[in-house]
Amino acid sequence: MSAAKKLTTGLTGLAVQSKPNDMLKLLYNKTLMHLTKYPQDSKYKVATEHIVKKKLNYVKSEPDREKLERLLGVQLEEAIIDAQREVVLSRTLKEYQPWQSLMGDAPPSQYDWPPISKFHQK
């Protein structure tokens, strides 16, 4: 950690974390643990694992708070909130298993963009 202690995040309601590196390591490892239950070809698993492992490597290799914030591109307190949300998302998606096939065929126009109502057609 740097010699100067951070006093405020400058964001209302967001307190300075006393041990942000430890918290980030814990949260990133929880996300990675949840991802082990996903199929290997899950696009969410592949993308999220890549991002989380990169961030975890930053946290493990950079003890200086200011340098780590520059590497992550956000304050560590904001990174903690993001990591907490990713843990929840990875757990939720595991429960709903969006990688499985649809129960039925999607309507032909489901993925058309922009959506055009039959009432607006000429």
N, C-alpha and C positions, 0 to 999 in steps of 0.2 A: 504494500500500500504506500501511497505517497505520504510525505511528511505532513502536509496540510490536511486537516480533517475537513470533510465536506459538511457544511452546516445546514444546507437547504437544497431541495431539488428545484425550487423556483416554481413548482407546480402545486396549486392548492389541493390539499388533502393527500398529497403523496410525500410521506416522510422518508428521510434518508435511512437506508438499510445499513446496519452496523457490519454485517458480514455478507455482502452481496455475492461474492465469489462462491461461497459455500452454498448459498441458496440456489444460485444458477446451476451449479454442478448437480445438486439434488434434483432439481426440476428437469434438466436436460436428460439425466439418467432415467428418470421416471418415464419420460416420453419415449426414449429408446426402448425401455422395457415393454411398454404397451405395443410398440411397433413390431416386436418379435412375434406377436400373435397374428400379424397380417400376412396374407399371401405374398410371396416373393415378387410377383409381378404387379402388385398394387402400386398405382402411380403415386398415391398419397404417401405410401411407405417409402418409396424410392426417393421422392423429392424431399420429404420431411427428414428422413435419415441423413441425407446429404447436408442439409442446412443445419440441423441440430448438432451433428458431429463436428462441423466446421466451427460453430459457436462454442461448443464444449472445448474444443482444442484451444480456442482463443482464451477462454476462462482459465484453463489449466496452465497455459504457458505465459500469461501476462498478469502478474500480481498488482501492477500499478493501476489504480482506479481510472485515472484520466486517460491513460493509453488504451485501456480496455474499452472505455466508453467510445473512444474514437474508432476503434476496430469494429465495434458492434453498431456504431452509428446512432446510438441512443444512450440516455442515462441508464445506469445499471438498474435503477428502480423501475424504469419503463420496460427494460428487458425482462425483469422478473415477472411483471404483469403479463407480458407476451408469453413467457414460458409457462406460467400458470394456466393460461388459456389454452395453450397447445396441449398440455397434459389432459385437460378436460376434453378437448376435441378428439384427441387420439383414443381416449377411453370410450367416448360416445360413438365414434365411428366404428370402433371394434364391436360394439354392441349391435349396431344397425347393419353392419356388413354391406356397405354400398357396392362392393366389388362383385357381388353375386348378380346373376342374370335377372332381368326383369321378370315379373310374374306373367306378364303378357306383352304383346307387341305394343310399342309406343304408337300413338296416332301419327299419320304421315306428316302432319304439319307441326308436330311438337317442337322441333328444333329450328323452325323457320324464324328468321329475324329480319326486320322487325315483325312482331306479331300483327297480323292483319285480320281483322274480324270479317266474317262473310257479309256483314252489313255495310262495310266500307268499300267493298269491291265495286268496280264500275260495271 
